Amino acid sequence: MTRLNLVLLVAVMASAMYLVRTQYESRRLFAELDRAHAEARKLELENERLQVEKRAQATPLRVEKLAKEQLQMRTATPAITQYVTYADPALTAQPAPEAAPVASGARR
């Protein structure tokens, strides 16, 4: 009977130690999960802030201001605009062909 009690005591102690270890691991993982959720929320807020900043940086007025100040560009007006036309050399070298007579055929 003592041997059975000793075996049962060892089994209960092993079970208790396993339970304590499992609970500790569960709490540790829950704390890690909570930290990961907090980091995800922080990253989402940072992403939203950066998206707003990106939209603010790309406004047409800001781009125009930077172009004028940093690149010394100026607004295009018809007085300073140069127009480029394309002249096909093949068309200017040969005279235009005369129109061919239209063949008359049966009409419906």
C-alpha positions, 0 to 999 in steps of 0.5 A: 500500500505504501508503494502505491501511495508513493507512486500516486504522490509522485504522479500528483506532484508531476501533474502539479508541476506540469500544471504550474509550468503550463499556466506560467507559459500561458501567462507569458504568451498572453503578455507577449500577445498583448505587447504585439497588439500594442505595437500593432496599434502604434504602427497603425497610428504611425502609418495613418500619420505618415499617410496624412503627411504624404497627402499634405506634402503632395498638394499642388500649391506646395509643389508649385511653391517648391518649384518656384523657390528651390528650382527657380521655375516660373509659371508658363505663359504664352509669351514665353512658351515655344511651340515645336512642330513636326515636319515630315521630310518625306511629305515636304520632298515629294509633291502630293499625288493626284487623286486617282479616278474613281471607277464606276461600278454597279450600284445597288 
